[in-house]
Amino acid sequence: MEAIYPYANIIHLILGIIFLGYVFTDVVLISTLKNKFNKDVNQEINQTLGTKSFKIFPISLLVIVLTGGMMMSRYINSNAGFFETGLQKLLVIKIILALVIVLGVLYNLYTKMTKKPKHPFMQNHFHKLVLVLGFFIVVIAKAMFVA
């Protein structure tokens, strides 16, 4: 596991940047543009972006989770303990925040596959929640290795 840790780390970071970059773009830029066009153009924008994001978002999140799990096993295991150090406690918090994002994406995939309507919160505010949680995940990731 030690030999592949640096590769998992770089893949995790690159996909994390892409993932949060897309969410940031959607929340800050695209949502602003949607109010500038008529209903038909807005629907076309949503369909185009939705098709692309449906392909990229879940796969990148899956790889982020897998690489994160690989890296996590270095710090949380039966030998190192689970809540022994500050790093481990912050890592568990980070995992819980990431789990909220994963569950939300799984819910969105479920509604897309079953063609059920999304809950209004998920429709209107999920990307904002992901952006806030992502911000805290990044801050916690940095704080884990400080002092």
Phi and psi in radians as a Rosetta constraint file:
Dihedral C 1 N 2 CA 2 C 2 CIRCULARHARMONIC -1.065 0.35
Dihedral N 2 CA 2 C 2 N 3 CIRCULARHARMONIC -0.587 0.35
Dihedral C 2 N 3 CA 3 C 3 CIRCULARHARMONIC -1.205 0.35
Dihedral N 3 CA 3 C 3 N 4 CIRCULARHARMONIC -0.574 0.35
Dihedral C 3 N 4 CA 4 C 4 CIRCULARHARMONIC -1.684 0.35
Dihedral N 4 CA 4 C 4 N 5 CIRCULARHARMONIC -0.078 0.35
Dihedral C 4 N 5 CA 5 C 5 CIRCULARHARMONIC -0.943 0.35
Dihedral N 5 CA 5 C 5 N 6 CIRCULARHARMONIC -0.857 0.35
Dihedral C 5 N 6 CA 6 C 6 CIRCULARHARMONIC -1.075 0.35
Dihedral N 6 CA 6 C 6 N 7 CIRCULARHARMONIC -0.610 0.35
Dihedral C 6 N 7 CA 7 C 7 CIRCULARHARMONIC -1.241 0.35
Dihedral N 7 CA 7 C 7 N 8 CIRCULARHARMONIC -0.743 0.35
Dihedral C 7 N 8 CA 8 C 8 CIRCULARHARMONIC -1.072 0.35
Dihedral N 8 CA 8 C 8 N 9 CIRCULARHARMONIC -0.694 0.35
Dihedral C 8 N 9 CA 9 C 9 CIRCULARHARMONIC -1.098 0.35
Dihedral N 9 CA 9 C 9 N 10 CIRCULARHARMONIC -0.826 0.35
Dihedral C 9 N 10 CA 10 C 10 CIRCULARHARMONIC -1.191 0.35
Dihedral N 10 CA 10 C 10 N 11 CIRCULARHARMONIC -0.698 0.35
Dihedral C 10 N 11 CA 11 C 11 CIRCULARHARMONIC -1.099 0.35
Dihedral N 11 CA 11 C 11 N 12 CIRCULARHARMONIC -0.752 0.35
Dihedral C 11 N 12 CA 12 C 12 CIRCULARHARMONIC -1.037 0.35
Dihedral N 12 CA 12 C 12 N 13 CIRCULARHARMONIC -0.804 0.35
Dihedral C 12 N 13 CA 13 C 13 CIRCULARHARMONIC -1.167 0.35
Dihedral N 13 CA 13 C 13 N 14 CIRCULARHARMONIC -0.789 0.35
Dihedral C 13 N 14 CA 14 C 14 CIRCULARHARMONIC -1.100 0.35
Dihedral N 14 CA 14 C 14 N 15 CIRCULARHARMONIC -0.813 0.35
Dihedral C 14 N 15 CA 15 C 15 CIRCULARHARMONIC -1.209 0.35
Dihedral N 15 CA 15 C 15 N 16 CIRCULARHARMONIC -0.565 0.35
Dihedral C 15 N 16 CA 16 C 16 CIRCULARHARMONIC -1.096 0.35
Dihedral N 16 CA 16 C 16 N 17 CIRCULARHARMONIC -0.718 0.35
Dihedral C 16 N 17 CA 17 C 17 CIRCULARHARMONIC -1.121 0.35
Dihedral N 17 CA 17 C 17 N 18 CIRCULARHARMONIC -0.784 0.35
Dihedral C 17 N 18 CA 18 C 18 CIRCULARHARMONIC -1.089 0.35
Dihedral N 18 CA 18 C 18 N 19 CIRCULARHARMONIC -0.812 0.35
Dihedral C 18 N 19 CA 19 C 19 CIRCULARHARMONIC -1.048 0.35
Dihedral N 19 CA 19 C 19 N 20 CIRCULARHARMONIC -0.939 0.35
Dihedral C 19 N 20 CA 20 C 20 CIRCULARHARMONIC -1.236 0.35
Dihedral N 20 CA 20 C 20 N 21 CIRCULARHARMONIC -0.518 0.35
Dihedral C 20 N 21 CA 21 C 21 CIRCULARHARMONIC -1.108 0.35
Dihedral N 21 CA 21 C 21 N 22 CIRCULARHARMONIC -0.734 0.35
Dihedral C 21 N 22 CA 22 C 22 CIRCULARHARMONIC -1.117 0.35
Dihedral N 22 CA 22 C 22 N 23 CIRCULARHARMONIC -0.787 0.35
Dihedral C 22 N 23 CA 23 C 23 CIRCULARHARMONIC -1.093 0.35
Dihedral N 23 CA 23 C 23 N 24 CIRCULARHARMONIC -0.759 0.35
Dihedral C 23 N 24 CA 24 C 24 CIRCULARHARMONIC -1.046 0.35
Dihedral N 24 CA 24 C 24 N 25 CIRCULARHARMONIC -0.810 0.35
Dihedral C 24 N 25 CA 25 C 25 CIRCULARHARMONIC -1.045 0.35
Dihedral N 25 CA 25 C 25 N 26 CIRCULARHARMONIC -0.742 0.35
Dihedral C 25 N 26 CA 26 C 26 CIRCULARHARMONIC -1.141 0.35
Dihedral N 26 CA 26 C 26 N 27 CIRCULARHARMONIC -0.797 0.35
Dihedral C 26 N 27 CA 27 C 27 CIRCULARHARMONIC -1.228 0.35
Dihedral N 27 CA 27 C 27 N 28 CIRCULARHARMONIC -0.771 0.35
Dihedral C 27 N 28 CA 28 C 28 CIRCULARHARMONIC -1.571 0.35
Dihedral N 28 CA 28 C 28 N 29 CIRCULARHARMONIC -0.796 0.35
Dihedral C 28 N 29 CA 29 C 29 CIRCULARHARMONIC -1.679 0.35
Dihedral N 29 CA 29 C 29 N 30 CIRCULARHARMONIC -0.952 0.35
Dihedral C 29 N 30 CA 30 C 30 CIRCULARHARMONIC -1.142 0.35
Dihedral N 30 CA 30 C 30 N 31 CIRCULARHARMONIC -0.698 0.35
Dihedral C 30 N 31 CA 31 C 31 CIRCULARHARMONIC -1.114 0.35
Dihedral N 31 CA 31 C 31 N 32 CIRCULARHARMONIC -0.537 0.35
Dihedral C 31 N 32 CA 32 C 32 CIRCULARHARMONIC -1.211 0.35
Dihedral N 32 CA 32 C 32 N 33 CIRCULARHARMONIC -0.712 0.35
Dihedral C 32 N 33 CA 33 C 33 CIRCULARHARMONIC -1.178 0.35
Dihedral N 33 CA 33 C 33 N 34 CIRCULARHARMONIC -0.579 0.35
Dihedral C 33 N 34 CA 34 C 34 CIRCULARHARMONIC -1.056 0.35
Dihedral N 34 CA 34 C 34 N 35 CIRCULARHARMONIC -0.508 0.35
Dihedral C 34 N 35 CA 35 C 35 CIRCULARHARMONIC -1.399 0.35
Dihedral N 35 CA 35 C 35 N 36 CIRCULARHARMONIC -0.130 0.35
Dihedral C 35 N 36 CA 36 C 36 CIRCULARHARMONIC -1.621 0.35
Dihedral N 36 CA 36 C 36 N 37 CIRCULARHARMONIC -0.190 0.35
Dihedral C 36 N 37 CA 37 C 37 CIRCULARHARMONIC -2.064 0.35
Dihedral N 37 CA 37 C 37 N 38 CIRCULARHARMONIC 2.922 0.35
Dihedral C 37 N 38 CA 38 C 38 CIRCULARHARMONIC -1.322 0.35
Dihedral N 38 CA 38 C 38 N 39 CIRCULARHARMONIC 3.058 0.35
Dihedral C 38 N 39 CA 39 C 39 CIRCULARHARMONIC -1.070 0.35
Dihedral N 39 CA 39 C 39 N 40 CIRCULARHARMONIC -0.714 0.35
Dihedral C 39 N 40 CA 40 C 40 CIRCULARHARMONIC -1.138 0.35
Dihedral N 40 CA 40 C 40 N 41 CIRCULARHARMONIC -0.764 0.35
Dihedral C 40 N 41 CA 41 C 41 CIRCULARHARMONIC -1.159 0.35
Dihedral N 41 CA 41 C 41 N 42 CIRCULARHARMONIC -0.712 0.35
Dihedral C 41 N 42 CA 42 C 42 CIRCULARHARMONIC -1.028 0.35
Dihedral N 42 CA 42 C 42 N 43 CIRCULARHARMONIC -0.742 0.35
Dihedral C 42 N 43 CA 43 C 43 CIRCULARHARMONIC -1.144 0.35
Dihedral N 43 CA 43 C 43 N 44 CIRCULARHARMONIC -0.690 0.35
Dihedral C 43 N 44 CA 44 C 44 CIRCULARHARMONIC -1.145 0.35
Dihedral N 44 CA 44 C 44 N 45 CIRCULARHARMONIC -0.716 0.35
Dihedral C 44 N 45 CA 45 C 45 CIRCULARHARMONIC -1.067 0.35
Dihedral N 45 CA 45 C 45 N 46 CIRCULARHARMONIC -0.818 0.35
Dihedral C 45 N 46 CA 46 C 46 CIRCULARHARMONIC -1.068 0.35
Dihedral N 46 CA 46 C 46 N 47 CIRCULARHARMONIC -0.733 0.35
Dihedral C 46 N 47 CA 47 C 47 CIRCULARHARMONIC -1.155 0.35
Dihedral N 47 CA 47 C 47 N 48 CIRCULARHARMONIC -0.761 0.35
Dihedral C 47 N 48 CA 48 C 48 CIRCULARHARMONIC -1.105 0.35
Dihedral N 48 CA 48 C 48 N 49 CIRCULARHARMONIC -0.860 0.35
Dihedral C 48 N 49 CA 49 C 49 CIRCULARHARMONIC -1.174 0.35
Dihedral N 49 CA 49 C 49 N 50 CIRCULARHARMONIC -0.676 0.35
Dihedral C 49 N 50 CA 50 C 50 CIRCULARHARMONIC -1.088 0.35
Dihedral N 50 CA 50 C 50 N 51 CIRCULARHARMONIC -0.703 0.35
Dihedral C 50 N 51 CA 51 C 51 CIRCULARHARMONIC -1.124 0.35
Dihedral N 51 CA 51 C 51 N 52 CIRCULARHARMONIC -0.792 0.35
Dihedral C 51 N 52 CA 52 C 52 CIRCULARHARMONIC -1.167 0.35
Dihedral N 52 CA 52 C 52 N 53 CIRCULARHARMONIC -0.824 0.35
Dihedral C 52 N 53 CA 53 C 53 CIRCULARHARMONIC -1.189 0.35
Dihedral N 53 CA 53 C 53 N 54 CIRCULARHARMONIC -0.531 0.35
Dihedral C 53 N 54 CA 54 C 54 CIRCULARHARMONIC -1.128 0.35
Dihedral N 54 CA 54 C 54 N 55 CIRCULARHARMONIC -0.510 0.35
Dihedral C 54 N 55 CA 55 C 55 CIRCULARHARMONIC -1.442 0.35
Dihedral N 55 CA 55 C 55 N 56 CIRCULARHARMONIC -0.682 0.35
Dihedral C 55 N 56 CA 56 C 56 CIRCULARHARMONIC -1.532 0.35
Dihedral N 56 CA 56 C 56 N 57 CIRCULARHARMONIC -0.807 0.35
Dihedral C 56 N 57 CA 57 C 57 CIRCULARHARMONIC -0.985 0.35
Dihedral N 57 CA 57 C 57 N 58 CIRCULARHARMONIC -0.991 0.35
Dihedral C 57 N 58 CA 58 C 58 CIRCULARHARMONIC -1.144 0.35
Dihedral N 58 CA 58 C 58 N 59 CIRCULARHARMONIC -0.667 0.35
Dihedral C 58 N 59 CA 59 C 59 CIRCULARHARMONIC -1.188 0.35
Dihedral N 59 CA 59 C 59 N 60 CIRCULARHARMONIC -0.775 0.35
Dihedral C 59 N 60 CA 60 C 60 CIRCULARHARMONIC -1.128 0.35
Dihedral N 60 CA 60 C 60 N 61 CIRCULARHARMONIC -0.684 0.35
Dihedral C 60 N 61 CA 61 C 61 CIRCULARHARMONIC -1.137 0.35
Dihedral N 61 CA 61 C 61 N 62 CIRCULARHARMONIC -0.692 0.35
Dihedral C 61 N 62 CA 62 C 62 CIRCULARHARMONIC -1.049 0.35
Dihedral N 62 CA 62 C 62 N 63 CIRCULARHARMONIC -0.797 0.35
Dihedral C 62 N 63 CA 63 C 63 CIRCULARHARMONIC -1.178 0.35
Dihedral N 63 CA 63 C 63 N 64 CIRCULARHARMONIC -0.646 0.35
Dihedral C 63 N 64 CA 64 C 64 CIRCULARHARMONIC -1.061 0.35
Dihedral N 64 CA 64 C 64 N 65 CIRCULARHARMONIC -0.778 0.35
Dihedral C 64 N 65 CA 65 C 65 CIRCULARHARMONIC -1.128 0.35
Dihedral N 65 CA 65 C 65 N 66 CIRCULARHARMONIC -0.776 0.35
Dihedral C 65 N 66 CA 66 C 66 CIRCULARHARMONIC -1.118 0.35
Dihedral N 66 CA 66 C 66 N 67 CIRCULARHARMONIC -0.810 0.35
Dihedral C 66 N 67 CA 67 C 67 CIRCULARHARMONIC -1.185 0.35
Dihedral N 67 CA 67 C 67 N 68 CIRCULARHARMONIC -0.622 0.35
Dihedral C 67 N 68 CA 68 C 68 CIRCULARHARMONIC -1.108 0.35
Dihedral N 68 CA 68 C 68 N 69 CIRCULARHARMONIC -0.708 0.35
Dihedral C 68 N 69 CA 69 C 69 CIRCULARHARMONIC -1.118 0.35
Dihedral N 69 CA 69 C 69 N 70 CIRCULARHARMONIC -0.686 0.35
Dihedral C 69 N 70 CA 70 C 70 CIRCULARHARMONIC -1.088 0.35
Dihedral N 70 CA 70 C 70 N 71 CIRCULARHARMONIC -0.773 0.35
Dihedral C 70 N 71 CA 71 C 71 CIRCULARHARMONIC -1.241 0.35
Dihedral N 71 CA 71 C 71 N 72 CIRCULARHARMONIC -0.635 0.35
Dihedral C 71 N 72 CA 72 C 72 CIRCULARHARMONIC -1.035 0.35
Dihedral N 72 CA 72 C 72 N 73 CIRCULARHARMONIC -0.653 0.35
Dihedral C 72 N 73 CA 73 C 73 CIRCULARHARMONIC -1.107 0.35
Dihedral N 73 CA 73 C 73 N 74 CIRCULARHARMONIC -0.282 0.35
Dihedral C 73 N 74 CA 74 C 74 CIRCULARHARMONIC -1.284 0.35
Dihedral N 74 CA 74 C 74 N 75 CIRCULARHARMONIC -0.548 0.35
Dihedral C 74 N 75 CA 75 C 75 CIRCULARHARMONIC -1.878 0.35
Dihedral N 75 CA 75 C 75 N 76 CIRCULARHARMONIC -0.451 0.35
Dihedral C 75 N 76 CA 76 C 76 CIRCULARHARMONIC -2.169 0.35
Dihedral N 76 CA 76 C 76 N 77 CIRCULARHARMONIC 1.935 0.35
Dihedral C 76 N 77 CA 77 C 77 CIRCULARHARMONIC -2.832 0.35
Dihedral N 77 CA 77 C 77 N 78 CIRCULARHARMONIC 3.136 0.35
Dihedral C 77 N 78 CA 78 C 78 CIRCULARHARMONIC -1.163 0.35
Dihedral N 78 CA 78 C 78 N 79 CIRCULARHARMONIC -0.451 0.35
Dihedral C 78 N 79 CA 79 C 79 CIRCULARHARMONIC -1.458 0.35
Dihedral N 79 CA 79 C 79 N 80 CIRCULARHARMONIC -0.752 0.35
Dihedral C 79 N 80 CA 80 C 80 CIRCULARHARMONIC -1.423 0.35
Dihedral N 80 CA 80 C 80 N 81 CIRCULARHARMONIC -0.371 0.35
Dihedral C 80 N 81 CA 81 C 81 CIRCULARHARMONIC 1.700 0.35
Dihedral N 81 CA 81 C 81 N 82 CIRCULARHARMONIC -3.086 0.35
Dihedral C 81 N 82 CA 82 C 82 CIRCULARHARMONIC -2.127 0.35
Dihedral N 82 CA 82 C 82 N 83 CIRCULARHARMONIC -0.695 0.35
Dihedral C 82 N 83 CA 83 C 83 CIRCULARHARMONIC -2.300 0.35
Dihedral N 83 CA 83 C 83 N 84 CIRCULARHARMONIC 0.572 0.35
Dihedral C 83 N 84 CA 84 C 84 CIRCULARHARMONIC -1.389 0.35
Dihedral N 84 CA 84 C 84 N 85 CIRCULARHARMONIC -0.661 0.35
Dihedral C 84 N 85 CA 85 C 85 CIRCULARHARMONIC -2.043 0.35
Dihedral N 85 CA 85 C 85 N 86 CIRCULARHARMONIC 2.899 0.35
Dihedral C 85 N 86 CA 86 C 86 CIRCULARHARMONIC -1.082 0.35
Dihedral N 86 CA 86 C 86 N 87 CIRCULARHARMONIC -0.664 0.35
Dihedral C 86 N 87 CA 87 C 87 CIRCULARHARMONIC -1.034 0.35
Dihedral N 87 CA 87 C 87 N 88 CIRCULARHARMONIC -0.775 0.35
Dihedral C 87 N 88 CA 88 C 88 CIRCULARHARMONIC -1.145 0.35
Dihedral N 88 CA 88 C 88 N 89 CIRCULARHARMONIC -0.681 0.35
Dihedral C 88 N 89 CA 89 C 89 CIRCULARHARMONIC -1.139 0.35
Dihedral N 89 CA 89 C 89 N 90 CIRCULARHARMONIC -0.757 0.35
Dihedral C 89 N 90 CA 90 C 90 CIRCULARHARMONIC -1.145 0.35
Dihedral N 90 CA 90 C 90 N 91 CIRCULARHARMONIC -0.656 0.35
Dihedral C 90 N 91 CA 91 C 91 CIRCULARHARMONIC -1.107 0.35
Dihedral N 91 CA 91 C 91 N 92 CIRCULARHARMONIC -0.682 0.35
Dihedral C 91 N 92 CA 92 C 92 CIRCULARHARMONIC -1.142 0.35
Dihedral N 92 CA 92 C 92 N 93 CIRCULARHARMONIC -0.712 0.35
Dihedral C 92 N 93 CA 93 C 93 CIRCULARHARMONIC -1.073 0.35
Dihedral N 93 CA 93 C 93 N 94 CIRCULARHARMONIC -0.775 0.35
Dihedral C 93 N 94 CA 94 C 94 CIRCULARHARMONIC -1.056 0.35
Dihedral N 94 CA 94 C 94 N 95 CIRCULARHARMONIC -0.723 0.35
Dihedral C 94 N 95 CA 95 C 95 CIRCULARHARMONIC -1.113 0.35
Dihedral N 95 CA 95 C 95 N 96 CIRCULARHARMONIC -0.720 0.35
Dihedral C 95 N 96 CA 96 C 96 CIRCULARHARMONIC -1.125 0.35
Dihedral N 96 CA 96 C 96 N 97 CIRCULARHARMONIC -0.749 0.35
Dihedral C 96 N 97 CA 97 C 97 CIRCULARHARMONIC -1.098 0.35
Dihedral N 97 CA 97 C 97 N 98 CIRCULARHARMONIC -0.738 0.35
Dihedral C 97 N 98 CA 98 C 98 CIRCULARHARMONIC -1.139 0.35
Dihedral N 98 CA 98 C 98 N 99 CIRCULARHARMONIC -0.612 0.35
Dihedral C 98 N 99 CA 99 C 99 CIRCULARHARMONIC -1.114 0.35
Dihedral N 99 CA 99 C 99 N 100 CIRCULARHARMONIC -0.619 0.35
Dihedral C 99 N 100 CA 100 C 100 CIRCULARHARMONIC -1.069 0.35
Dihedral N 100 CA 100 C 100 N 101 CIRCULARHARMONIC -0.759 0.35
Dihedral C 100 N 101 CA 101 C 101 CIRCULARHARMONIC -1.118 0.35
Dihedral N 101 CA 101 C 101 N 102 CIRCULARHARMONIC -0.803 0.35
Dihedral C 101 N 102 CA 102 C 102 CIRCULARHARMONIC -1.051 0.35
Dihedral N 102 CA 102 C 102 N 103 CIRCULARHARMONIC -0.782 0.35
Dihedral C 102 N 103 CA 103 C 103 CIRCULARHARMONIC -1.098 0.35
Dihedral N 103 CA 103 C 103 N 104 CIRCULARHARMONIC -0.681 0.35
Dihedral C 103 N 104 CA 104 C 104 CIRCULARHARMONIC -1.125 0.35
Dihedral N 104 CA 104 C 104 N 105 CIRCULARHARMONIC -0.730 0.35
Dihedral C 104 N 105 CA 105 C 105 CIRCULARHARMONIC -1.153 0.35
Dihedral N 105 CA 105 C 105 N 106 CIRCULARHARMONIC -0.720 0.35
Dihedral C 105 N 106 CA 106 C 106 CIRCULARHARMONIC -1.078 0.35
Dihedral N 106 CA 106 C 106 N 107 CIRCULARHARMONIC -0.703 0.35
Dihedral C 106 N 107 CA 107 C 107 CIRCULARHARMONIC -1.079 0.35
Dihedral N 107 CA 107 C 107 N 108 CIRCULARHARMONIC -0.794 0.35
Dihedral C 107 N 108 CA 108 C 108 CIRCULARHARMONIC -1.111 0.35
Dihedral N 108 CA 108 C 108 N 109 CIRCULARHARMONIC -0.685 0.35
Dihedral C 108 N 109 CA 109 C 109 CIRCULARHARMONIC -1.112 0.35
Dihedral N 109 CA 109 C 109 N 110 CIRCULARHARMONIC -0.725 0.35
Dihedral C 109 N 110 CA 110 C 110 CIRCULARHARMONIC -1.060 0.35
Dihedral N 110 CA 110 C 110 N 111 CIRCULARHARMONIC -0.828 0.35
Dihedral C 110 N 111 CA 111 C 111 CIRCULARHARMONIC -1.151 0.35
Dihedral N 111 CA 111 C 111 N 112 CIRCULARHARMONIC -0.591 0.35
Dihedral C 111 N 112 CA 112 C 112 CIRCULARHARMONIC -1.194 0.35
Dihedral N 112 CA 112 C 112 N 113 CIRCULARHARMONIC -0.767 0.35
Dihedral C 112 N 113 CA 113 C 113 CIRCULARHARMONIC -1.231 0.35
Dihedral N 113 CA 113 C 113 N 114 CIRCULARHARMONIC -0.654 0.35
Dihedral C 113 N 114 CA 114 C 114 CIRCULARHARMONIC -1.583 0.35
Dihedral N 114 CA 114 C 114 N 115 CIRCULARHARMONIC -0.099 0.35
Dihedral C 114 N 115 CA 115 C 115 CIRCULARHARMONIC 1.061 0.35
Dihedral N 115 CA 115 C 115 N 116 CIRCULARHARMONIC 0.498 0.35
Dihedral C 115 N 116 CA 116 C 116 CIRCULARHARMONIC -1.496 0.35
Dihedral N 116 CA 116 C 116 N 117 CIRCULARHARMONIC 2.674 0.35
Dihedral C 116 N 117 CA 117 C 117 CIRCULARHARMONIC -1.243 0.35
Dihedral N 117 CA 117 C 117 N 118 CIRCULARHARMONIC 2.529 0.35
Dihedral C 117 N 118 CA 118 C 118 CIRCULARHARMONIC -1.370 0.35
Dihedral N 118 CA 118 C 118 N 119 CIRCULARHARMONIC 2.639 0.35
Dihedral C 118 N 119 CA 119 C 119 CIRCULARHARMONIC -1.085 0.35
Dihedral N 119 CA 119 C 119 N 120 CIRCULARHARMONIC 2.479 0.35
Dihedral C 119 N 120 CA 120 C 120 CIRCULARHARMONIC -0.954 0.35
Dihedral N 120 CA 120 C 120 N 121 CIRCULARHARMONIC -0.642 0.35
Dihedral C 120 N 121 CA 121 C 121 CIRCULARHARMONIC -1.073 0.35
Dihedral N 121 CA 121 C 121 N 122 CIRCULARHARMONIC -0.794 0.35
Dihedral C 121 N 122 CA 122 C 122 CIRCULARHARMONIC -1.148 0.35
Dihedral N 122 CA 122 C 122 N 123 CIRCULARHARMONIC -0.628 0.35
Dihedral C 122 N 123 CA 123 C 123 CIRCULARHARMONIC -1.192 0.35
Dihedral N 123 CA 123 C 123 N 124 CIRCULARHARMONIC -0.720 0.35
Dihedral C 123 N 124 CA 124 C 124 CIRCULARHARMONIC -1.791 0.35
Dihedral N 124 CA 124 C 124 N 125 CIRCULARHARMONIC -0.414 0.35
Dihedral C 124 N 125 CA 125 C 125 CIRCULARHARMONIC -2.266 0.35
Dihedral N 125 CA 125 C 125 N 126 CIRCULARHARMONIC -0.040 0.35
Dihedral C 125 N 126 CA 126 C 126 CIRCULARHARMONIC -1.080 0.35
Dihedral N 126 CA 126 C 126 N 127 CIRCULARHARMONIC -0.747 0.35
Dihedral C 126 N 127 CA 127 C 127 CIRCULARHARMONIC -1.140 0.35
Dihedral N 127 CA 127 C 127 N 128 CIRCULARHARMONIC -0.585 0.35
Dihedral C 127 N 128 CA 128 C 128 CIRCULARHARMONIC -1.121 0.35
Dihedral N 128 CA 128 C 128 N 129 CIRCULARHARMONIC -0.756 0.35
Dihedral C 128 N 129 CA 129 C 129 CIRCULARHARMONIC -1.076 0.35
Dihedral N 129 CA 129 C 129 N 130 CIRCULARHARMONIC -0.767 0.35
Dihedral C 129 N 130 CA 130 C 130 CIRCULARHARMONIC -1.071 0.35
Dihedral N 130 CA 130 C 130 N 131 CIRCULARHARMONIC -0.706 0.35
Dihedral C 130 N 131 CA 131 C 131 CIRCULARHARMONIC -1.107 0.35
Dihedral N 131 CA 131 C 131 N 132 CIRCULARHARMONIC -0.767 0.35
Dihedral C 131 N 132 CA 132 C 132 CIRCULARHARMONIC -1.161 0.35
Dihedral N 132 CA 132 C 132 N 133 CIRCULARHARMONIC -0.824 0.35
Dihedral C 132 N 133 CA 133 C 133 CIRCULARHARMONIC -1.098 0.35
Dihedral N 133 CA 133 C 133 N 134 CIRCULARHARMONIC -0.715 0.35
Dihedral C 133 N 134 CA 134 C 134 CIRCULARHARMONIC -1.060 0.35
Dihedral N 134 CA 134 C 134 N 135 CIRCULARHARMONIC -0.706 0.35
Dihedral C 134 N 135 CA 135 C 135 CIRCULARHARMONIC -1.032 0.35
Dihedral N 135 CA 135 C 135 N 136 CIRCULARHARMONIC -0.841 0.35
Dihedral C 135 N 136 CA 136 C 136 CIRCULARHARMONIC -1.167 0.35
Dihedral N 136 CA 136 C 136 N 137 CIRCULARHARMONIC -0.603 0.35
Dihedral C 136 N 137 CA 137 C 137 CIRCULARHARMONIC -1.090 0.35
Dihedral N 137 CA 137 C 137 N 138 CIRCULARHARMONIC -0.751 0.35
Dihedral C 137 N 138 CA 138 C 138 CIRCULARHARMONIC -1.144 0.35
Dihedral N 138 CA 138 C 138 N 139 CIRCULARHARMONIC -0.769 0.35
Dihedral C 138 N 139 CA 139 C 139 CIRCULARHARMONIC -1.102 0.35
Dihedral N 139 CA 139 C 139 N 140 CIRCULARHARMONIC -0.760 0.35
Dihedral C 139 N 140 CA 140 C 140 CIRCULARHARMONIC -1.130 0.35
Dihedral N 140 CA 140 C 140 N 141 CIRCULARHARMONIC -0.692 0.35
Dihedral C 140 N 141 CA 141 C 141 CIRCULARHARMONIC -1.044 0.35
Dihedral N 141 CA 141 C 141 N 142 CIRCULARHARMONIC -0.702 0.35
Dihedral C 141 N 142 CA 142 C 142 CIRCULARHARMONIC -1.232 0.35
Dihedral N 142 CA 142 C 142 N 143 CIRCULARHARMONIC -0.728 0.35
Dihedral C 142 N 143 CA 143 C 143 CIRCULARHARMONIC -1.169 0.35
Dihedral N 143 CA 143 C 143 N 144 CIRCULARHARMONIC -0.441 0.35
Dihedral C 143 N 144 CA 144 C 144 CIRCULARHARMONIC -1.041 0.35
Dihedral N 144 CA 144 C 144 N 145 CIRCULARHARMONIC -0.568 0.35
Dihedral C 144 N 145 CA 145 C 145 CIRCULARHARMONIC -1.899 0.35
Dihedral N 145 CA 145 C 145 N 146 CIRCULARHARMONIC 0.228 0.35
Dihedral C 145 N 146 CA 146 C 146 CIRCULARHARMONIC -1.735 0.35
Dihedral N 146 CA 146 C 146 N 147 CIRCULARHARMONIC 2.236 0.35
